[in-house]
Amino acid sequence: MAGIRIERVTKRFGAVAAVRDLSLEIHDHEFVTLLGPSGCGKTTLLRMIAGFAAPDEGAIRVDGVVLSTPASVIPPERRGMGMVFQNYAVWPHKTVFQNVAFGLEVRRVGRTETRSRVTRVLELVNLAGLEGRFPGQLSGGQQQQVALARSLVVEPGILLLDEPLSNLDAKLRERMRWELKELQRRTGITFVYVTHDQSEAMALSDRIAVMHQGEIMQLGAPRVVYTRPANRTVADFMGLVNLIPANVIRAAGDESLVSVGGTHPVPVALPASAAAGQAVHVAIRPESLRLIPSASTPDVQGTVPAKVAEVMFLGNIVDCHVTLDDGTRVCVQADPGVVLEVGQPVGVHFDSRSSSVFAT
């Protein structure tokens, strides 16, 4: 068992609170990602879980055992955790085998057992046959796998990863995502992962904790966090989103309406606190909007007239920016087979099931 319980933890650096009164429970065998922009506190929180920093308030427990309080911190080497750093931290003068075996040597594991465990973990991370190479003879992805193997060989119950893929190129980063997820499935280890990359978090995680200014804004499954953001901060951070100014026409449950692009009614799901006349923002992803040629635009609620302002062909999709009657610019993702011209009148259809509304 390797569940983590973080209880009302605060960490300050001078007058700045990097982590504020934060609580989080991570279940055994779970892959949880701490996601947020630089300075949000995610790495500070990871370092406290690892034992490299002490909380100023609160406590951190693993399986009920207290590891960290302001008065006492069990050191990293006694926590049964592995950690993979952003810069890999592999020794250039040691071979792959020697890098991976180092932790076992420190623990005075016998030679036969060391060789057996290193061989097994190198097979696990697809490095079998490269035992005698030095880091300078490996690709960036292979060096990252060495760092992973070194953490796994000591058989930790928890693996902590601090932006481990950020130094890799795009294609290698994508391949390593699949390998990390498969590795977690095979080992059953609890993974706590730090990144600022939203697509990486969604691809890997069982749950995502979106952090902002030292607090968790939302905790949930990737699909829920993406499609039903808890607030405007989460909506704006989680990938591309249109935040479109609107006014509430009618607040009536499933029959609620807002005006978009000036006076055009759009059906939405409003929060319970919304009232007629209130200024709000409609948050909707570009892929949840539909373009309709002007000649066939139906005069119905939910379809707003616009003009094409910019078109960008991206291969599998077309990114189209349109301007509504009030000057609001909206991004729509269209099928690559659709031919659009700048200045062309179109209709933009809103799907009420795929939008969220936040107070201005």
Secondary structure, 3 states (H helix, E strand, C coil): CCCEEEEEEEEEECCEEEEEEEEEEECCCCEEEEECCCCCCHHHHHHHHHCCCCCCEEEEEECCEEEECCCCECCHHHCCEEEECCCCCCCCCCCHHHHHHHHHHHCCCCHHHHHHHHHHHHHHCCCCCCCCCCHHHCCHHHHHHHHHHHHHCCCCCEEEEECCCCCCCHHHHHHHHHHHHHHHHHHCCEEEEEECCHHHHHHHCCEEEEEECCEEEEEECHHHHHHCCCCHHHHHHCCCCEEEEEEEEECCHHHCEEEECCCEEEECCCCCCCCCCCEEEEEECHHHEEEEEHHHCCCCCCEEEEEEEEEEECCCCEEEEEEECCCCEEEEEECCCCCCCCCCEEEEEECHHHEEEEEC
